[in-house]
Amino acid sequence: MASLKEMRDRIGSVKATQKITKAMQMVAAAKLKRAQDQAENARPYATKMASVIANLAAGVSGSDAPKLLAGTGGDQRHLVVVASADKGLAGGFSTNIIRAARERIRSLIASGKDVRIVAVGKKSRDQLTRMFGDKVVRTFELSEHKVLGLAAAQPVAQFIADAFENGEADVVTLFYSRFQSVISQVPTAKQLIPAVVEGDAAPIDLNGAVYEYEPSEEEILETLLPRNLTTQVLAALYENQAGFFGSQMAAMDNATRNAGDLINALTLQYNRKRQAQITTELIEIIAGAEAL
């Protein structure tokens, strides 16, 4: 059984850990507000751009449609982009994203598809490399950027566009976590290529008017679609960042509470043992006095 000194040391160690988890919870809470604002502010822009693309795409069809919109016509080569966090101590945040991506990847492989993986974030890089080996063709680390912004999203979007233009991918799917609340982050799969219009991004209602575009719809889309690719990647990274801080705040709150419960249990054990030791010493003293 542990001595009183060992129990005091353990209680002190748990208290020190509790201070760290409490500090991390407060830091995550402070960072969450800004990250949540960024994620929510990015949604209307991304949705509006999708609406503009839908409006333009309505007048384009067949061979005139840009490749990013129409695709290659096949679905044999799949590029799966998995965006996770660079750091841990956030509960199952990154694991949930990677689990959703893993299920899709294994399903595609079982169907005989050629799958390549792009890992954005250290957590996805480490886990996917262990599971799928050389199928991971490129990795990106978000910690290289002091501030999450276009500088982080553009290299990812450019790699995706280059892989598509070089005939290395027919379909590109992005996995990330959509932020809903501090306690709710939803792993989400979004198809980037061929570009699709989301249900909440309906084409703009022109009220029966007919617009003639100069330059043509095709030329506008050729310029707009690569920019939309960057926008979708950046919006996903903002969603991930907000989800990470929310998940980390909840995880550190739980860790702080658990540390408090453990301290109370250890203190109770310590007091009982100390009282038992004092009682034993008193009995020995009394017994010795009576013997005299």
Steps between C-alpha positions, in 0.01 A plus 500: 500500500624851421654703781365837611782679320425315176132588530584869564725499193228346287242753618744779418562351156128479421451859619777616265333314212167656590655848476632418151167365373316801644742737328461314170122518534515877547735545204277287275193698612675826416604378154163340428312832469724628222508162323121472519461850353734411213310180424159668509619798293642268233173314449299779327788575262541135404124457461465813288786396274333160455178683403682710241661188355160329490355798314782502247502123463131507402600654166791263434472142390674226307850556371485872584499432875835547679667180613483594868122517464436210264777268617675247281197281447652216702531408867786251505763729658405650837695760696393511867606807696481452878528815713560447872681681781874529551472457877329261736337527845165566332308182570398309187498802269762385248416132547138555394604671176757233420250222576251643250773537237632151570161343440465681166854409393454133581167497317662651191791256512258209536321627188824486304557876487843662486524705820754763594501688830601854597541550876456852637614508863742284698232278652361390163852460363609269782188281508439474125865425429484209744176367348549561127875543453603624157147609406575822690652709219528838673483646850450856627571627851285786625743588781733647237263800483475736795152608392258272320401666174544494124869416538397165649215427257660600169773230489238232568263635234786536250611140554141381446465704180837379366415137574171538312658680204772235476241222478585357842146538639147474365324574828631705794334476842586707806446368855481745788295570813212747473467710814151509652565576867761454770380145560402411144734470201378296205749313274404608147591388148483764226559427131723770353544362147277474302358812667153448646238747621396444861135487599521838678678663203217517247550695177422871519140585409514738203121556502475404133776736386756384248859609548772505239845461644817661369728320508299180454378272777773252407778755542360625831473147632856422392615779730244453776521123551868491612423786739199307627726202562722713724194647671355157582833376640543815711143478632562136598822595683314772691228249593769259617674764709180598680412134555846424636492776761144408598596134537820588688312727739249224577777239538705719737188581703435128543866442590487778761186352655651150504815634663289666768316174568831312522644761740197463727528120498875506569459759776237282666733198485788709631296632797377151588851356493640792697226463761563126521873564547435758774261260675760222487766727648268610781418138582871418515568796727213414731601133510857598585388735777282229654791256488705737711 
